Amino acid sequence: MVVSTREALAVVLAAPRVRRTFADDELLAEAEAWEAIGRVADARRLAVAAEIDQRSLPGTGLDGLAQRAGDRTGVEHLARRLRIDPREATRRVKLGKVLAPGLTLTGEELPARFPALAEGVQRGDIGVDSARAATEVLTRAARRAKATDIDRADRVLAERAAVLPPEELRETLQRVEAWIDPDGPVPTEVEQRRARAFRQGRLREDGTTRWTLDTIGEDTALIRSALTAHRRKSTWQHGTTEASDDGVTGTPDEPCWHEAAEEPRTKPQFDHDIVLGLVRAGIRAEQDGTGDSGSTPHEVVVHATVSDLTQHAGSGWAEEVLGRFSIPTIQRLTCSGTTRLLVTDDHGEALTLGRRTRLFTPAQKRAIAARDGGCAWPGCTAPVSWTDAHHVEWWHRDTGPTDITNGVLLCSFHHHLAHTTTRWKIRMHQGFPHLVPSHWTGPPEPRQQMGRRRTAPSTDPPLRSSA
């Protein structure tokens, strides 16, 4: 059998490579053929992995397959021998055991636990992802459901998995699980609640951090609903996101969905801003007294030297966070009520710790909100609770006053843009903020007025980069 397998592998390796000269039909036929080959190969890999682990069980002692090679378990031996990730080896063994036939005490072979799914995988009709999802559902339900119902569900899922992609199969899985195990959701929700978690990953040297959030079903639905609702307020287009002078960056030459606007964000960036907006809104509610009055105020202390602030160059840093913050970022953060600026001399000696009195009061922000209606940047739909009150004439650079006539509401994304862009500037005119090109001279025009509650309707086109 080993010889015939190697011969088959030689035939596969000798196949002509894909060429640009292939017609469309030829290319699609090639994709289907290699997918079939890949699925059969996956089935064999699962079976082999399960058998190797079976021959390496602890009961076999030093005579086990893995133990003779100096490894503790079959998974460890697979990962080392095949040069694959231990997590992938674990997944193969777990699914392979579920699909493998059983054995009697006399060595006779028994049908697999879920024979219809196992046969579909062996024939290459069912992919690994679909098989894994289906077997997980049946394994959970088998604890309480009748054996006859499990057998019927096995046949139904095998038929559906052979024709549906994994995403569409999930709906069928939910319906089947509800049918064969109607009492399942209660213990499942208990398990989900136990598994809920919010973990901070490693702090990278550039200051970014990957967070992992595991949510229960109802919270997942809530978050997805919030993301979907706010995505609908933007127009999306498929393309690439190039780096710009305004700090909006993406992955060059990599197709992605992003906003069809002047400052396009990719969907992951957009979703990030939505989630952080919700977090900031909750923090502000606590600080303004509209939330939990017993909560401790949230503050971040950012350090910067007086010379860097004066020269509008250099960088600063936040306590307990790796990486450096640019001076524009520090100036933007200190506009909010969650960050205080610790100014030091060039030797690190503290000079001043920014006071909260420089911040706009809740009453001032409500007055500005009545004028702007939310983030005032043209086209932005962020609500008031997601915004900061930004000094039009900056507090440090321009010694601008903390006054309603010098304030404008901006969401975190556009607040950052206001502090970093060289293309635009905000100017107050007749009591209203206006967004004009940085080279603009003379009074702003009515079409450049910011905010959603304009003093008069305008027939001018929306402000774009060509203005």
Residue pairs with C-beta under 8 A, 6 or more apart in sequence:
12 37
18 27
18 30
22 30
36 124
39 121
39 124
39 125
39 126
39 127
39 128
40 123
40 124
42 121
42 127
42 128
43 121
43 122
43 124
45 92
45 96
46 92
46 95
46 96
46 99
46 121
46 128
47 96
47 99
47 100
48 96
49 74
49 78
49 89
49 92
49 93
49 96
50 92
50 93
50 96
50 97
50 99
50 100
51 96
51 100
52 65
52 66
52 74
52 77
52 78
52 93
53 73
53 74
53 75
53 78
53 93
53 96
53 97
54 74
54 97
54 100
55 64
55 65
55 66
55 74
56 64
56 65
56 66
56 67
56 71
56 73
56 74
56 77
57 64
57 74
58 64
60 67
61 67
62 68
65 74
65 77
66 72
66 73
66 74
66 76
66 77
69 77
69 81
71 77
71 80
74 93
75 86
75 89
75 90
75 93
76 86
76 89
78 84
78 89
78 92
78 93
79 85
79 86
79 88
79 89
82 89
91 132
95 128
95 131
95 132
95 135
98 112
98 113
98 114
98 135
98 139
99 112
99 113
99 114
99 117
99 118
99 121
99 122
99 131
99 135
100 112
100 118
101 109
101 110
101 111
101 112
101 118
102 109
102 110
102 111
102 112
102 113
103 109
103 110
104 110
112 118
112 119
114 134
114 135
114 138
114 150
114 154
115 154
116 154
116 155
116 157
116 158
116 159
117 126
117 131
117 134
117 135
117 138
117 154
117 157
117 158
117 161
119 158
120 126
120 131
120 158
120 161
120 162
121 128
121 131
125 161
125 162
126 134
126 158
126 161
126 162
127 161
127 166
129 166
130 161
130 164
130 165
130 166
130 169
131 161
133 166
133 169
133 170
133 173
134 157
134 158
134 161
134 169
134 173
137 157
137 173
137 176
137 177
138 150
138 153
138 154
138 157
140 177
140 181
140 184
140 188
141 149
141 150
141 153
141 177
141 180
141 181
141 184
142 150
144 181
144 183
144 184
145 153
145 180
145 181
146 180
149 179
149 180
150 180
152 180
153 176
153 179
153 180
156 172
156 176
157 169
157 172
157 173
157 176
160 169
160 172
161 169
164 172
177 184
178 184
178 185
189 216
189 217
192 216
192 217
193 216
195 214
196 214
196 215
196 216
196 219
197 212
197 213
197 214
198 211
198 212
198 213
198 214
199 211
199 212
199 213
200 209
200 211
201 209
201 210
201 211
201 212
202 209
202 210
203 209
203 321
203 322
203 323
204 322
204 323
205 322
205 323
206 322
206 323
207 321
207 322
207 323
207 324
207 325
208 323
209 321
215 223
223 275
226 274
226 278
227 271
227 274
227 275
230 270
230 274
230 381
231 267
231 270
231 271
233 381
234 259
234 260
234 261
234 270
234 381
235 259
235 260
235 261
236 257
236 258
236 259
236 260
236 267
237 257
237 258
237 259
237 260
237 264
238 255
238 256
238 257
239 255
239 256
239 258
240 250
240 251
240 252
240 253
240 254
240 255
240 256
241 248
241 249
241 250
241 251
241 256
241 258
241 264
241 266
242 250
242 252
243 249
243 250
243 252
245 421
245 422
245 423
246 263
246 417
246 420
246 421
246 422
246 423
247 416
247 417
247 420
248 263
248 264
248 265
248 417
250 256
250 258
250 266
256 266
256 267
257 266
257 267
258 264
258 265
258 266
258 267
258 269
258 270
259 265
259 270
261 379
262 379
262 464
262 465
263 413
263 414
263 417
265 273
265 413
273 411
273 412
273 413
276 412
277 382
277 385
277 386
277 411
277 412
278 386
280 336
280 338
280 386
280 412
281 383
281 385
281 386
282 291
283 298
283 338
284 337
284 385
285 291
285 385
286 292
286 293
286 295
286 297
286 298
287 297
287 298
287 337
287 338
288 362
289 362
298 338
299 338
299 339
299 340
300 318
300 319
300 333
300 338
300 339
300 340
301 318
301 319
301 339
301 340
301 341
301 342
301 353
302 316
302 317
302 318
302 319
302 325
302 330
302 333
302 334
302 339
302 340
302 341
302 342
303 316
303 317
303 318
303 319
303 342
303 344
304 314
304 315
304 316
304 325
304 327
304 330
304 341
304 342
304 343
304 344
305 314
305 316
305 343
305 344
305 345
305 346
306 343
306 344
306 345
306 346
306 351
307 314
307 346
308 314
308 315
308 316
308 327
309 327
309 330
309 343
309 396
312 327
312 328
312 397
313 327
314 327
315 324
315 325
315 326
315 327
316 324
316 325
316 327
316 330
317 323
317 324
317 325
318 325
325 333
326 420
328 416
328 419
328 420
329 416
329 419
329 420
330 341
331 394
331 395
331 396
331 397
331 419
332 388
332 390
332 415
332 416
332 418
332 419
333 339
334 340
334 341
334 354
334 358
334 395
335 359
335 388
335 389
335 390
335 391
335 395
335 415
336 359
336 388
337 356
337 359
340 353
340 354
340 356
341 353
341 354
342 350
342 352
342 353
342 354
343 350
343 351
343 352
343 353
343 354
344 350
344 351
345 351
357 402
358 395
358 402
359 389
359 402
360 368
360 389
360 402
360 407
364 389
364 402
364 403
364 404
364 407
365 384
365 389
365 407
365 409
367 404
368 389
368 404
368 407
368 408
368 409
369 384
369 387
369 409
371 432
371 451
371 453
372 408
372 409
372 433
372 450
372 451
372 452
372 453
373 384
373 451
373 452
373 453
374 380
374 381
374 382
374 383
374 384
374 386
374 387
374 409
374 452
375 381
375 382
375 383
375 386
375 387
375 409
375 410
375 411
375 414
376 408
376 409
376 410
376 433
376 450
376 451
376 452
377 410
377 411
377 414
377 417
377 435
377 450
378 435
378 450
378 462
378 463
379 462
380 411
380 413
380 414
382 411
382 413
382 414
384 409
386 411
386 412
387 409
387 410
387 411
387 415
388 409
388 410
388 411
388 412
388 415
389 407
389 408
389 409
390 407
390 408
390 409
390 410
390 415
390 418
390 426
391 398
391 400
391 402
391 406
391 407
392 400
392 406
392 407
392 408
392 426
392 427
392 428
392 433
393 399
393 400
393 401
393 406
393 428
394 400
395 402
400 406
405 428
405 431
406 428
408 426
408 433
408 450
408 451
409 451
410 418
417 424
418 424
418 426
421 438
422 438
423 437
423 438
423 465
424 435
424 436
424 437
424 438
425 435
425 436
425 437
425 438
425 440
426 433
426 434
426 435
426 436
426 450
427 433
427 434
427 436
427 440
427 444
428 434
429 443
429 444
429 449
432 449
432 450
432 451
432 455
433 449
433 450
433 451
434 444
434 445
434 448
434 449
434 450
435 448
435 450
435 463
436 444
436 448
436 467
437 467
445 460
446 454
446 455
446 456
446 458
446 460
447 458
447 460
447 461
447 463
448 463
448 467
449 455
449 458
